[in-house]
Amino acid sequence: MNFPISRFESIETPFYFYDLSLLQQTLNELKKAEEAHPRFHVHYAIKANANPRILQLIAAKGFGADCVSGGEVQAALNAGFPADKIVFAGVGKSDKEISLSLKAGISCFNVESTPELEVINTIAASLGVTARVALRVNPNIDAHTHAKITTGLNENKFGIPAEDLVKVIAFVKTLKNLELVGVHYHIGSQITEPEPFRHLCEHINEWQEKLRAEGISLPGINVGGGLGIDYVAPDANPIPPFADHLDLFARHLNLREDQELHFELGRSVVAQCGSLISRVLYVKEGHTKKFLIVDAGFTDLIRPALYDAHHFTQNISATDQTATATYDVVGPICESSDVFSENEHLPLSHRGDLIAFRSAGAYGEVMASTYNCRTLPAAVFSEE
């Protein structure tokens, strides 16, 4: 990624920089992969990045939206996503959020419990409408990622255990204001190997046969998201292998002729186009360590503190890349966990240098907070 350093000098740090050219290239590759499979439909997971300009560009390419709150449903509508391409997941949908979504006419609620089914049915009846629902199923597949982003195991708060699926389908049929349109899966995030997705296909194939034996046929299958990105070498792999990912499901999932397949991709769409730009405040010399103290903290990018994540880190001001030093890169927040990385090898760095934390377009700006009474980071776009 090329950074307009001279332009950055006049912008107050920290801020998020979005390369819209890379985003458009990414969206083009994803659209090409989707169009290769006429019954495949991609919904962008808004929780990854809800910046209005980013959302508008994604909506303009014709993708749907995957939402996990009423606020995200409204953001999707505001950005131009058609209501009939919006799906709404989450274990704790409030009455207000359900009413908003029903009045908007969204495509589907991904439902995670029987009490939720009852509430949606009651609210739909009060509005005189029928709610379209899919049942989120836990396939008990380990995605082998960080414990805090694995969601498909039986012990997670999400979804319905697979062994209860037939019973819950029978229950849905007793609720007059619900239409069952499919099943929904999401096994985790930042999955970079194909095996978990192949296991998911095998699980779905087995359950398709079990449901068929019960006389049950569902029009839609939603396999969620989870496709990972290259955090280590973002410039070498700026666009994830969307075609390979969708092709895997085309090869291994026994989709029936009357069924549609839905995906909910977030991180893989927006992560690489965004970087958090920070400035060095101090270089602190310890007895055994050097600390690079920057003006960004976990209020601006919480992933390292929350998930032990590492973002490729660059000193984009340094003209001499050969003279290097090892630093712990830390922020100003009054918490010991405000550390971006330890033992980071960087060009010799000085007060005022600009530091870029790469691959921060997903779960960066959208998770920012005002802890310590800090201001939220601004968003800067390459085409401005």
PEPE-V914859 format. One record per backbone hydrogen bond with DSSP energy under -1.0 kcal/mol. NH is the residue of the N-H (numbers start at 1). CO is the residue of the C=O. E is the energy in kcal/mol with one decimal. If there is no record, write none. Layout:
BEGIN
[[NH & CO & E] [NH & CO & E]]
END
This chain:
BEGIN
[[5 & 3 & -1.9] [8 & 4 & -2.0] [9 & 5 & -1.5] [10 & 7 & -1.2] [11 & 8 & -2.1] [15 & 277 & -1.8] [16 & 378 & -3.1] [17 & 275 & -3.0] [18 & 380 & -2.7] [19 & 273 & -2.9] [20 & 18 & -1.1] [23 & 19 & -1.9] [24 & 20 & -2.4] [25 & 21 & -2.2] [26 & 22 & -2.5] [27 & 23 & -2.7] [28 & 24 & -2.4] [29 & 25 & -2.1] [30 & 26 & -2.3] [31 & 27 & -2.7] [32 & 28 & -2.2] [33 & 29 & -2.1] [34 & 30 & -2.4] [35 & 31 & -2.8] [37 & 34 & -1.9] [40 & 37 & -2.6] [41 & 261 & -2.3] [43 & 263 & -2.8] [44 & 64 & -3.0] [45 & 265 & -1.9] [46 & 66 & -2.1] [48 & 45 & -1.9] [55 & 51 & -2.6] [56 & 52 & -2.4] [57 & 53 & -1.8] [58 & 54 & -2.0] [59 & 55 & -2.9] [60 & 56 & -2.1] [62 & 59 & -1.9] [63 & 58 & -1.1] [64 & 42 & -2.6] [65 & 85 & -2.0] [66 & 44 & -3.2] [67 & 87 & -2.9] [73 & 69 & -1.9] [74 & 70 & -2.5] [75 & 71 & -2.4] [76 & 72 & -2.5] [77 & 73 & -2.2] [78 & 74 & -2.7] [79 & 75 & -1.8] [81 & 76 & -2.4] [85 & 82 & -2.1] [86 & 83 & -1.8] [87 & 65 & -2.5] [88 & 108 & -2.2] [89 & 67 & -3.2] [98 & 94 & -2.5] [99 & 95 & -2.6] [100 & 96 & -2.4] [101 & 97 & -2.1] [102 & 98 & -2.5] [103 & 99 & -2.6] [104 & 100 & -1.7] [105 & 101 & -1.1] [106 & 101 & -1.9] [107 & 83 & -1.2] [107 & 86 & -1.4] [108 & 86 & -1.3] [109 & 132 & -2.3] [110 & 88 & -2.8] [111 & 134 & -3.3] [117 & 113 & -1.5] [118 & 114 & -2.0] [119 & 115 & -2.0] [120 & 116 & -2.7] [121 & 117 & -2.3] [122 & 118 & -2.2] [123 & 119 & -2.6] [124 & 120 & -2.7] [125 & 121 & -2.3] [126 & 122 & -2.0] [127 & 123 & -1.3] [129 & 124 & -2.5] [131 & 177 & -2.9] [133 & 179 & -2.9] [134 & 109 & -2.9] [135 & 182 & -2.0] [136 & 111 & -3.1] [137 & 184 & -3.1] [138 & 160 & -2.9] [140 & 152 & -1.9] [149 & 146 & -2.2] [152 & 187 & -1.3] [156 & 153 & -1.7] [160 & 136 & -2.5] [162 & 138 & -1.4] [164 & 161 & -2.0] [165 & 162 & -1.8] [168 & 164 & -2.4] [169 & 165 & -2.6] [170 & 166 & -2.1] [171 & 167 & -1.6] [172 & 168 & -2.4] [173 & 169 & -1.5] [174 & 171 & -1.6] [175 & 172 & -1.9] [178 & 175 & -1.3] [179 & 131 & -2.9] [181 & 133 & -3.1] [183 & 220 & -1.5] [184 & 135 & -2.9] [185 & 222 & -2.7] [189 & 149 & -1.3] [191 & 226 & -3.5] [198 & 194 & -2.2] [199 & 195 & -2.7] [200 & 196 & -1.9] [201 & 197 & -2.1] [202 & 198 & -2.3] [203 & 199 & -2.5] [204 & 200 & -2.7] [205 & 201 & -2.7] [206 & 202 & -2.3] [207 & 203 & -2.2] [208 & 204 & -2.5] [209 & 205 & -1.6] [210 & 206 & -1.9] [211 & 207 & -2.7] [212 & 208 & -2.2] [213 & 209 & -2.1] [215 & 212 & -1.6] [216 & 211 & -3.1] [220 & 181 & -1.1] [221 & 260 & -2.2] [222 & 183 & -2.5] [223 & 262 & -2.6] [228 & 191 & -2.5] [237 & 233 & -1.7] [242 & 240 & -2.1] [245 & 241 & -2.1] [246 & 242 & -2.6] [247 & 243 & -2.6] [248 & 244 & -2.0] [249 & 245 & -1.2] [250 & 246 & -1.9] [251 & 247 & -2.3] [252 & 248 & -2.5] [253 & 249 & -2.1] [255 & 253 & -1.9] [259 & 256 & -2.1] [260 & 219 & -2.4] [261 & 39 & -2.8] [262 & 221 & -2.8] [263 & 41 & -2.6] [264 & 224 & -2.5] [265 & 43 & -1.0] [269 & 266 & -1.4] [270 & 266 & -1.5] [271 & 267 & -2.6] [274 & 271 & -1.3] [275 & 17 & -2.1] [276 & 357 & -2.3] [277 & 15 & -3.3] [278 & 355 & -3.1] [280 & 353 & -2.7] [281 & 293 & -3.2] [282 & 293 & -1.7] [284 & 291 & -2.7] [286 & 289 & -3.1] [291 & 284 & -3.1] [292 & 328 & -2.7] [293 & 282 & -2.6] [294 & 330 & -2.7] [295 & 279 & -1.8] [300 & 297 & -2.0] [301 & 297 & -1.9] [306 & 302 & -2.7] [307 & 303 & -3.1] [309 & 303 & -1.3] [314 & 356 & -2.3] [316 & 354 & -1.7] [325 & 346 & -2.5] [327 & 344 & -2.7] [328 & 290 & -2.6] [329 & 341 & -2.2] [330 & 292 & -2.5] [331 & 338 & -2.0] [335 & 333 & -2.4] [338 & 335 & -1.6] [339 & 337 & -2.4] [340 & 329 & -2.3] [341 & 329 & -1.5] [344 & 327 & -3.7] [346 & 325 & -2.5] [348 & 323 & -2.6] [352 & 280 & -2.6] [353 & 350 & -2.2] [355 & 278 & -2.9] [356 & 314 & -2.9] [357 & 276 & -2.8] [358 & 312 & -2.9] [360 & 274 & -2.6] [361 & 271 & -2.5] [363 & 48 & -2.9] [367 & 364 & -1.3] [368 & 365 & -1.5] [369 & 299 & -2.2] [373 & 370 & -1.3] [380 & 16 & -3.5] [382 & 18 & -2.5] [384 & 381 & -1.6]]
END
